[in-house]
């Protein structure tokens, strides 16, 4: 299970509607051999009833699924999630919905014959976020009963999803290619070399700036042997993003923030004026009716 799916589930629980005790939704993913990878999730509106039943917005599930498939066609429904600490009796009703290929579009496969039910314990007992996965096992003797069996679940991401790991591999390969040394240093050494490279580049920029500034003050043209380099340097700077000084950037942010605060203040003032005008009109109308 990817960390993004866990983050979506906890965020859905934090944004649940008033009075709701849990959050439920759909799990998306794909099969990688005999391993099912849960890559994403989205919450589905629901309402728990006092009799133990549950009402789900099935149309919302289908609309969200169509939008998700447009973003990533590889992902499909692999199960559903619920926040809490244990399987509830109403989970059978929800699980039945996700078992139906017509309603939830879940397609059973040899490695995944039934949807996966993931429970995320948002109470964080012992300061830990517990995440468990269950599958339904058929009972030949009692086919009318539903039995959930816990299966192994690992929360993690692939190596390519880690930005630091990707940077580390790039630094390691570049360093090995330059020095021809097998093995690699730790990440702190690699980042140190990257920082030294940036400092060297900044020092060269300063030397170029000092040299050209001196030529401009003296009114001398650029020597012929440097003209090609100056043209290329100018072309690169013109095609790059504009560079702001720290003071200019802070001034720009401060002015933008002041404009935003002024708009918010004027909006609140207009709202207050509207409320006062409404109350004055209601009081005036009441007095007019009494006089009449």
Order of alpha helices (4+ residues) and beta strands (2+ residues): alpha-beta-beta-beta-beta-alpha-beta-alpha-alpha-beta-beta-beta-alpha-alpha-alpha-alpha
